[in-house]
Amino acid sequence: MAVDDVLDLVEQHLPAARQVQKLSDGEVTFVLYDAFAVRGRYDDYGEGNWGFGVLLGGDVSVSKPLGRRLTIRGTREQVRVALEDIDYYVRLRLGSEYLAAYEAAYGAGQS
């Protein structure tokens, strides 16, 4: 999958994604709910795959939140599932009060 395909999936499946950027032909970044940065990188393990990590600060990131693997995602469907897993994890971390405030600020279609 090309970087533009990944960017399209982010825009289609993560309405709360902001600052969506193509950093290179093999790297993307975005911010979810104004709270968590996410980075995706293309790694060619022989077949070409994407991997994602939720950045927690410093050099720390999570690439298997709650046991859901965000790496070695080679098809559109696998990338879509990884994005949904990222959204689920971030929403759990933020909690209902924050998400309600986010929705009030940006509208119901953004969460």
N, CA, C and O atoms as a GROMACS GRO file, in nm:
protein
  444
    1MET      N    1   0.084  -0.118   0.000
    1MET     CA    2   0.000   0.000   0.000
    1MET      C    3   0.088   0.124   0.000
    1MET      O    4   0.188   0.131   0.072
    2ALA      N    5   0.050   0.219  -0.080
    2ALA     CA    6   0.122   0.346  -0.086
    2ALA      C    7   0.079   0.437   0.029
    2ALA      O    8  -0.028   0.418   0.088
    3VAL      N    9   0.162   0.534   0.059
    3VAL     CA   10   0.135   0.627   0.168
    3VAL      C   11   0.003   0.701   0.146
    3VAL      O   12  -0.070   0.725   0.242
    4ASP      N   13  -0.028   0.737   0.022
    4ASP     CA   14  -0.154   0.807  -0.006
    4ASP      C   15  -0.276   0.720   0.024
    4ASP      O   16  -0.380   0.771   0.064
    5ASP      N   17  -0.263   0.590   0.004
    5ASP     CA   18  -0.372   0.498   0.038
    5ASP      C   19  -0.397   0.497   0.189
    5ASP      O   20  -0.511   0.495   0.234
    6VAL      N   21  -0.289   0.499   0.266
    6VAL     CA   22  -0.301   0.502   0.412
    6VAL      C   23  -0.366   0.634   0.456
    6VAL      O   24  -0.454   0.634   0.542
    7LEU      N   25  -0.322   0.744   0.398
    7LEU     CA   26  -0.382   0.874   0.431
    7LEU      C   27  -0.531   0.876   0.400
    7LEU      O   28  -0.609   0.930   0.478
    8ASP      N   29  -0.571   0.817   0.288
    8ASP     CA   30  -0.713   0.809   0.253
    8ASP      C   31  -0.790   0.729   0.358
    8ASP      O   32  -0.901   0.768   0.396
    9LEU      N   33  -0.734   0.619   0.404
    9LEU     CA   34  -0.801   0.538   0.506
    9LEU      C   35  -0.813   0.614   0.638
    9LEU      O   36  -0.916   0.606   0.705
   10VAL      N   37  -0.711   0.688   0.674
   10VAL     CA   38  -0.718   0.770   0.797
   10VAL      C   39  -0.833   0.869   0.785
   10VAL      O   40  -0.913   0.882   0.877
   11GLU      N   41  -0.840   0.938   0.672
   11GLU     CA   42  -0.946   1.038   0.654
   11GLU      C   43  -1.084   0.976   0.649
   11GLU      O   44  -1.180   1.036   0.696
   12GLN      N   45  -1.096   0.856   0.592
   12GLN     CA   46  -1.226   0.789   0.581
   12GLN      C   47  -1.274   0.732   0.714
   12GLN      O   48  -1.394   0.739   0.743
   13HIS      N   49  -1.183   0.677   0.794
   13HIS     CA   50  -1.223   0.600   0.911
   13HIS      C   51  -1.197   0.668   1.045
   13HIS      O   52  -1.240   0.618   1.149
   14LEU      N   53  -1.126   0.779   1.044
   14LEU     CA   54  -1.096   0.848   1.170
   14LEU      C   55  -1.132   0.996   1.159
   14LEU      O   56  -1.044   1.080   1.138
   15PRO      N   57  -1.261   1.029   1.173
   15PRO     CA   58  -1.301   1.169   1.162
   15PRO      C   59  -1.237   1.258   1.268
   15PRO      O   60  -1.231   1.380   1.250
   16ALA      N   61  -1.189   1.201   1.378
   16ALA     CA   62  -1.125   1.280   1.484
   16ALA      C   63  -0.976   1.301   1.459
   16ALA      O   64  -0.907   1.359   1.542
   17ALA      N   65  -0.926   1.254   1.345
   17ALA     CA   66  -0.784   1.273   1.312
   17ALA      C   67  -0.761   1.415   1.263
   17ALA      O   68  -0.831   1.464   1.174
   18ARG      N   69  -0.663   1.480   1.321
   18ARG     CA   70  -0.623   1.615   1.282
   18ARG      C   71  -0.474   1.613   1.254
   18ARG      O   72  -0.404   1.519   1.289
   19GLN      N   73  -0.428   1.717   1.189
   19GLN     CA   74  -0.287   1.730   1.155
   19GLN      C   75  -0.236   1.606   1.083
   19GLN      O   76  -0.126   1.558   1.109
   20VAL      N   77  -0.317   1.554   0.992
   20VAL     CA   78  -0.279   1.436   0.914
   20VAL      C   79  -0.172   1.479   0.815
   20VAL      O   80  -0.193   1.569   0.734
   21GLN      N   81  -0.056   1.414   0.823
   21GLN     CA   82   0.056   1.456   0.741
   21GLN      C   83   0.130   1.336   0.682
   21GLN      O   84   0.144   1.231   0.744
   22LYS      N   85   0.175   1.355   0.560
   22LYS     CA   86   0.266   1.262   0.496
   22LYS      C   87   0.407   1.313   0.526
   22LYS      O   88   0.445   1.420   0.478
   23LEU      N   89   0.484   1.239   0.604
   23LEU     CA   90   0.619   1.282   0.640
   23LEU      C   91   0.720   1.242   0.534
   23LEU      O   92   0.822   1.308   0.515
   24SER      N   93   0.691   1.131   0.464
   24SER     CA   94   0.776   1.083   0.356
   24SER      C   95   0.696   0.982   0.276
   24SER      O   96   0.577   0.963   0.303
   25ASP      N   97   0.758   0.917   0.180
   25ASP     CA   98   0.688   0.815   0.103
   25ASP      C   99   0.659   0.690   0.186
   25ASP      O  100   0.591   0.599   0.139
   26GLY      N  101   0.711   0.684   0.307
   26GLY     CA  102   0.689   0.569   0.391
   26GLY      C  103   0.654   0.601   0.535
   26GLY      O  104   0.673   0.519   0.624
   27GLU      N  105   0.601   0.723   0.558
   27GLU     CA  106   0.570   0.760   0.696
   27GLU      C  107   0.457   0.864   0.700
   27GLU      O  108   0.457   0.961   0.624
   28VAL      N  109   0.362   0.840   0.790
   28VAL     CA  110   0.251   0.932   0.813
   28VAL      C  111   0.240   0.960   0.963
   28VAL      O  112   0.289   0.884   1.046
   29THR      N  113   0.175   1.070   0.994
   29THR     CA  114   0.148   1.102   1.134
   29THR      C  115   0.014   1.175   1.142
   29THR      O  116  -0.028   1.240   1.047
   30PHE      N  117  -0.051   1.163   1.257
   30PHE     CA  118  -0.175   1.236   1.281
   30PHE      C  119  -0.200   1.241   1.431
   30PHE      O  120  -0.138   1.168   1.508
   31VAL      N  121  -0.292   1.328   1.470
   31VAL     CA  122  -0.329   1.344   1.611
   31VAL      C  123  -0.477   1.309   1.624
   31VAL      O  124  -0.560   1.356   1.547
   32LEU      N  125  -0.509   1.224   1.722
   32LEU     CA  126  -0.648   1.186   1.746
   32LEU      C  127  -0.702   1.259   1.868
   32LEU      O  128  -0.639   1.264   1.974
   33TYR      N  129  -0.821   1.316   1.850
   33TYR     CA  130  -0.894   1.382   1.958
   33TYR      C  131  -0.811   1.490   2.027
   33TYR      O  132  -0.827   1.514   2.147
   34ASP      N  133  -0.723   1.555   1.953
   34ASP     CA  134  -0.636   1.660   2.007
   34ASP      C  135  -0.554   1.610   2.126
   34ASP      O  136  -0.513   1.690   2.209
   35ALA      N  137  -0.530   1.479   2.136
   35ALA     CA  138  -0.469   1.426   2.257
   35ALA      C  139  -0.354   1.326   2.234
   35ALA      O  140  -0.257   1.327   2.310
   36PHE      N  141  -0.364   1.242   2.133
   36PHE     CA  142  -0.263   1.138   2.110
   36PHE      C  143  -0.209   1.147   1.969
   36PHE      O  144  -0.285   1.152   1.872
   37ALA      N  145  -0.078   1.148   1.958
   37ALA     CA  146  -0.013   1.144   1.827
   37ALA      C  147   0.005   0.997   1.787
   37ALA      O  148   0.030   0.911   1.870
   38VAL      N  149  -0.010   0.973   1.657
   38VAL     CA  150   0.006   0.839   1.602
   38VAL      C  151   0.102   0.849   1.485
   38VAL      O  152   0.096   0.943   1.406
   39ARG      N  153   0.190   0.752   1.474
   39ARG     CA  154   0.282   0.748   1.362
   39ARG      C  155   0.267   0.613   1.292
   39ARG      O  156   0.259   0.509   1.356
   40GLY      N  157   0.266   0.618   1.161
   40GLY     CA  158   0.263   0.498   1.080
   40GLY      C  159   0.385   0.496   0.990
   40GLY      O  160   0.423   0.597   0.932
   41ARG      N  161   0.447   0.379   0.979
   41ARG     CA  162   0.567   0.364   0.896
   41ARG      C  163   0.554   0.241   0.809
   41ARG      O  164   0.499   0.138   0.849
   42TYR      N  165   0.607   0.255   0.690
   42TYR     CA  166   0.614   0.143   0.597
   42TYR      C  167   0.742   0.067   0.624
   42TYR      O  168   0.851   0.124   0.625
   43ASP      N  169   0.728  -0.063   0.648
   43ASP     CA  170   0.844  -0.150   0.668
   43ASP      C  171   0.836  -0.262   0.567
   43ASP      O  172   0.737  -0.334   0.561
   44ASP      N  173   0.940  -0.276   0.489
   44ASP     CA  174   0.940  -0.381   0.387
   44ASP      C  175   1.003  -0.507   0.443
   44ASP      O  176   1.124  -0.525   0.438
   45TYR      N  177   0.918  -0.595   0.495
   45TYR     CA  178   0.965  -0.724   0.545
   45TYR      C  179   0.954  -0.830   0.435
   45TYR      O  180   0.925  -0.947   0.462
   46GLY      N  181   0.976  -0.787   0.314
   46GLY     CA  182   0.968  -0.879   0.202
   46GLY      C  183   0.838  -0.867   0.124
   46GLY      O  184   0.835  -0.894   0.004
   47GLU      N  185   0.731  -0.826   0.191
   47GLU     CA  186   0.601  -0.813   0.125
   47GLU      C  187   0.546  -0.673   0.132
   47GLU      O  188   0.449  -0.642   0.063
   48GLY      N  189   0.605  -0.588   0.211
   48GLY     CA  190   0.559  -0.450   0.223
   48GLY      C  191   0.443  -0.438   0.320
   48GLY      O  192   0.331  -0.478   0.288
   49ASN      N  193   0.468  -0.384   0.437
   49ASN     CA  194   0.368  -0.373   0.540
   49ASN      C  195   0.377  -0.238   0.610
   49ASN      O  196   0.481  -0.172   0.608
   50TRP      N  197   0.267  -0.200   0.670
   50TRP     CA  198   0.262  -0.080   0.752
   50TRP      C  199   0.255  -0.120   0.899
   50TRP      O  200   0.200  -0.224   0.934
   51GLY      N  201   0.313  -0.036   0.982
   51GLY     CA  202   0.304  -0.053   1.126
   51GLY      C  203   0.270   0.081   1.189
   51GLY      O  204   0.313   0.185   1.140
   52PHE      N  205   0.193   0.079   1.297
   52PHE     CA  206   0.149   0.201   1.363
   52PHE      C  207   0.185   0.196   1.510
   52PHE      O  208   0.193   0.089   1.570
   53GLY      N  209   0.205   0.313   1.567
   53GLY     CA  210   0.230   0.323   1.709
   53GLY      C  211   0.163   0.448   1.764
   53GLY      O  212   0.166   0.554   1.701
   54VAL      N  213   0.103   0.435   1.881
   54VAL     CA  214   0.046   0.548   1.952
   54VAL      C  215   0.158   0.604   2.039
   54VAL      O  216   0.210   0.534   2.126
   55LEU      N  217   0.194   0.730   2.015
   55LEU     CA  218   0.306   0.791   2.087
   55LEU      C  219   0.259   0.838   2.224
   55LEU      O  220   0.158   0.908   2.236
   56LEU      N  221   0.332   0.798   2.327
   56LEU     CA  222   0.293   0.830   2.464
   56LEU      C  223   0.383   0.936   2.527
   56LEU      O  224   0.360   0.976   2.641
   57GLY      N  225   0.482   0.981   2.456
   57GLY     CA  226   0.574   1.082   2.508
   57GLY      C  227   0.716   1.030   2.510
   57GLY      O  228   0.740   0.910   2.528
   58GLY      N  229   0.811   1.121   2.492
   58GLY     CA  230   0.949   1.079   2.486
   58GLY      C  231   0.968   0.983   2.370
   58GLY      O  232   0.919   1.008   2.260
   59ASP      N  233   1.038   0.876   2.393
   59ASP     CA  234   1.060   0.774   2.290
   59ASP      C  235   0.968   0.654   2.307
   59ASP      O  236   0.994   0.547   2.252
   60VAL      N  237   0.861   0.671   2.384
   60VAL     CA  238   0.772   0.559   2.416
   60VAL      C  239   0.651   0.559   2.323
   60VAL      O  240   0.588   0.662   2.301
   61SER      N  241   0.621   0.441   2.270
   61SER     CA  242   0.500   0.424   2.190
   61SER      C  243   0.442   0.286   2.216
   61SER      O  244   0.511   0.198   2.267
   62VAL      N  245   0.317   0.270   2.181
   62VAL     CA  246   0.248   0.142   2.198
   62VAL      C  247   0.210   0.092   2.059
   62VAL      O  248   0.141   0.161   1.984
   63SER      N  249   0.255  -0.029   2.025
   63SER     CA  250   0.220  -0.086   1.896
   63SER      C  251   0.136  -0.212   1.910
   63SER      O  252   0.103  -0.277   1.810
   64LYS      N  253   0.101  -0.246   2.034
   64LYS     CA  254   0.012  -0.360   2.058
   64LYS      C  255  -0.079  -0.328   2.177
   64LYS      O  256  -0.073  -0.396   2.280
   65PRO      N  257  -0.163  -0.223   2.163
   65PRO     CA  258  -0.250  -0.185   2.274
   65PRO      C  259  -0.356  -0.292   2.302
   65PRO      O  260  -0.424  -0.339   2.211
   66LEU      N  261  -0.368  -0.328   2.427
   66LEU     CA  262  -0.467  -0.427   2.472
   66LEU      C  263  -0.458  -0.556   2.390
   66LEU      O  264  -0.559  -0.621   2.365
   67GLY      N  265  -0.337  -0.591   2.350
   67GLY     CA  266  -0.314  -0.714   2.276
   67GLY      C  267  -0.350  -0.708   2.128
   67GLY      O  268  -0.346  -0.810   2.060
   68ARG      N  269  -0.385  -0.591   2.078
   68ARG     CA  270  -0.424  -0.576   1.937
   68ARG      C  271  -0.303  -0.524   1.858
   68ARG      O  272  -0.261  -0.410   1.875
   69ARG      N  273  -0.250  -0.608   1.773
   69ARG     CA  274  -0.129  -0.576   1.699
   69ARG      C  275  -0.155  -0.470   1.592
   69ARG      O  276  -0.249  -0.481   1.513
   70LEU      N  277  -0.071  -0.366   1.592
   70LEU     CA  278  -0.083  -0.257   1.495
   70LEU      C  279   0.027  -0.263   1.389
   70LEU      O  280   0.038  -0.173   1.306
   71THR      N  281   0.106  -0.368   1.392
   71THR     CA  282   0.218  -0.381   1.299
   71THR      C  283   0.193  -0.493   1.199
   71THR      O  284   0.102  -0.574   1.215
   72ILE      N  285   0.276  -0.496   1.097
   72ILE     CA  286   0.269  -0.593   0.988
   72ILE      C  287   0.128  -0.597   0.930
   72ILE      O  288   0.062  -0.701   0.926
   73ARG      N  289   0.084  -0.481   0.884
   73ARG     CA  290  -0.047  -0.462   0.823
   73ARG      C  291  -0.025  -0.433   0.674
   73ARG      O  292   0.016  -0.323   0.639
   74GLY      N  293  -0.053  -0.529   0.589
   74GLY     CA  294  -0.019  -0.517   0.448
   74GLY      C  295  -0.135  -0.488   0.354
   74GLY      O  296  -0.112  -0.439   0.244
   75THR      N  297  -0.258  -0.515   0.396
   75THR     CA  298  -0.373  -0.492   0.308
   75THR      C  299  -0.455  -0.374   0.358
   75THR      O  300  -0.440  -0.331   0.473
   76ARG      N  301  -0.541  -0.322   0.271
   76ARG     CA  302  -0.629  -0.212   0.313
   76ARG      C  303  -0.714  -0.252   0.434
   76ARG      O  304  -0.731  -0.173   0.526
   77GLU      N  305  -0.764  -0.374   0.433
   77GLU     CA  306  -0.848  -0.421   0.544
   77GLU      C  307  -0.768  -0.429   0.673
   77GLU      O  308  -0.817  -0.389   0.779
   78GLN      N  309  -0.645  -0.479   0.667
   78GLN     CA  310  -0.562  -0.486   0.786
   78GLN      C  311  -0.528  -0.347   0.840
   78GLN      O  312  -0.527  -0.327   0.962
   79VAL      N  313  -0.501  -0.253   0.751
   79VAL     CA  314  -0.473  -0.115   0.795
   79VAL      C  315  -0.599  -0.054   0.855
   79VAL      O  316  -0.592   0.014   0.958
   80ARG      N  317  -0.714  -0.076   0.793
   80ARG     CA  318  -0.841  -0.024   0.846
   80ARG      C  319  -0.867  -0.077   0.987
   80ARG      O  320  -0.906   0.000   1.075
   81VAL      N  321  -0.845  -0.205   1.008
   81VAL     CA  322  -0.865  -0.264   1.141
   81VAL      C  323  -0.767  -0.204   1.241
   81VAL      O  324  -0.804  -0.176   1.355
   82ALA      N  325  -0.642  -0.185   1.201
   82ALA     CA  326  -0.544  -0.122   1.291
   82ALA      C  327  -0.588   0.018   1.330
   82ALA      O  328  -0.576   0.056   1.446
   83LEU      N  329  -0.641   0.095   1.235
   83LEU     CA  330  -0.688   0.230   1.265
   83LEU      C  331  -0.806   0.226   1.362
   83LEU      O  332  -0.814   0.309   1.453
   84GLU      N  333  -0.897   0.131   1.343
   84GLU     CA  334  -1.009   0.117   1.436
   84GLU      C  335  -0.960   0.077   1.576
   84GLU      O  336  -1.014   0.125   1.676
   85ASP      N  337  -0.860  -0.009   1.582
   85ASP     CA  338  -0.804  -0.048   1.711
   85ASP      C  339  -0.737   0.070   1.780
   85ASP      O  340  -0.747   0.085   1.902
   86ILE      N  341  -0.670   0.154   1.704
   86ILE     CA  342  -0.608   0.275   1.759
   86ILE      C  343  -0.716   0.366   1.816
   86ILE      O  344  -0.703   0.417   1.927
   87ASP      N  345  -0.823   0.388   1.739
   87ASP     CA  346  -0.932   0.473   1.785
   87ASP      C  347  -0.994   0.419   1.914
   87ASP      O  348  -1.020   0.495   2.007
   88TYR      N  349  -1.018   0.289   1.919
   88TYR     CA  350  -1.076   0.225   2.037
   88TYR      C  351  -0.986   0.247   2.159
   88TYR      O  352  -1.035   0.286   2.266
   89TYR      N  353  -0.859   0.223   2.145
   89TYR     CA  354  -0.762   0.239   2.254
   89TYR      C  355  -0.757   0.384   2.303
   89TYR      O  356  -0.761   0.410   2.424
   90VAL      N  357  -0.749   0.476   2.210
   90VAL     CA  358  -0.741   0.618   2.248
   90VAL      C  359  -0.869   0.663   2.318
   90VAL      O  360  -0.863   0.734   2.418
   91ARG      N  361  -0.984   0.622   2.267
   91ARG     CA  362  -1.111   0.660   2.329
   91ARG      C  363  -1.120   0.605   2.472
   91ARG      O  364  -1.169   0.674   2.562
   92LEU      N  365  -1.073   0.484   2.494
   92LEU     CA  366  -1.072   0.429   2.630
   92LEU      C  367  -0.983   0.511   2.722
   92LEU      O  368  -1.019   0.537   2.837
   93ARG      N  369  -0.868   0.552   2.672
   93ARG     CA  370  -0.773   0.628   2.753
   93ARG      C  371  -0.826   0.767   2.787
   93ARG      O  372  -0.796   0.821   2.893
   94LEU      N  373  -0.904   0.825   2.697
   94LEU     CA  374  -0.953   0.961   2.719
   94LEU      C  375  -1.073   0.967   2.812
   94LEU      O  376  -1.085   1.061   2.891
   95GLY      N  377  -1.160   0.871   2.804
   95GLY     CA  378  -1.277   0.870   2.891
   95GLY      C  379  -1.393   0.951   2.836
   95GLY      O  380  -1.377   1.035   2.748
   96SER      N  381  -1.510   0.923   2.890
   96SER     CA  382  -1.635   0.980   2.837
   96SER      C  383  -1.645   1.131   2.857
   96SER      O  384  -1.698   1.200   2.771
   97GLU      N  385  -1.595   1.183   2.967
   97GLU     CA  386  -1.605   1.326   2.992
   97GLU      C  387  -1.524   1.407   2.889
   97GLU      O  388  -1.572   1.506   2.834
   98TYR      N  389  -1.402   1.363   2.864
   98TYR     CA  390  -1.319   1.430   2.763
   98TYR      C  391  -1.384   1.419   2.625
   98TYR      O  392  -1.391   1.517   2.551
   99LEU      N  393  -1.430   1.299   2.590
   99LEU     CA  394  -1.490   1.279   2.458
   99LEU      C  395  -1.616   1.363   2.440
   99LEU      O  396  -1.641   1.412   2.330
  100ALA      N  397  -1.694   1.380   2.545
  100ALA     CA  398  -1.812   1.467   2.538
  100ALA      C  399  -1.771   1.612   2.514
  100ALA      O  400  -1.834   1.682   2.435
  101ALA      N  401  -1.666   1.657   2.582
  101ALA     CA  402  -1.617   1.794   2.561
  101ALA      C  403  -1.562   1.810   2.420
  101ALA      O  404  -1.582   1.914   2.357
  102TYR      N  405  -1.494   1.708   2.369
  102TYR     CA  406  -1.440   1.711   2.233
  102TYR      C  407  -1.555   1.721   2.132
  102TYR      O  408  -1.551   1.801   2.039
  103GLU      N  409  -1.657   1.639   2.152
  103GLU     CA  410  -1.774   1.639   2.063
  103GLU      C  411  -1.845   1.774   2.068
  103GLU      O  412  -1.888   1.825   1.965
  104ALA      N  413  -1.857   1.833   2.186
  104ALA     CA  414  -1.920   1.965   2.198
  104ALA      C  415  -1.839   2.071   2.125
  104ALA      O  416  -1.896   2.163   2.066
  105ALA      N  417  -1.708   2.058   2.127
  105ALA     CA  418  -1.623   2.157   2.061
  105ALA      C  419  -1.622   2.141   1.910
  105ALA      O  420  -1.619   2.241   1.838
  106TYR      N  421  -1.624   2.018   1.861
  106TYR     CA  422  -1.605   1.993   1.717
  106TYR      C  423  -1.727   1.939   1.645
  106TYR      O  424  -1.730   1.937   1.522
  107GLY      N  425  -1.828   1.896   1.718
  107GLY     CA  426  -1.948   1.844   1.654
  107GLY      C  427  -1.957   1.693   1.666
  107GLY      O  428  -1.857   1.625   1.688
  108ALA      N  429  -2.076   1.644   1.653
  108ALA     CA  430  -2.104   1.501   1.675
  108ALA      C  431  -2.033   1.412   1.574
  108ALA      O  432  -2.003   1.298   1.608
  109GLY      N  433  -2.006   1.458   1.454
  109GLY     CA  434  -1.944   1.375   1.352
  109GLY      C  435  -1.795   1.356   1.371
  109GLY      O  436  -1.732   1.286   1.291
  110GLN      N  437  -1.736   1.416   1.474
  110GLN     CA  438  -1.592   1.409   1.492
  110GLN      C  439  -1.548   1.306   1.594
  110GLN      O  440  -1.429   1.297   1.624
  111SER      N  441  -1.639   1.229   1.648
  111SER     CA  442  -1.596   1.128   1.746
  111SER      C  443  -1.643   0.990   1.706
  111SER      O  444  -1.616   0.893   1.776
   0.00000   0.00000   0.00000
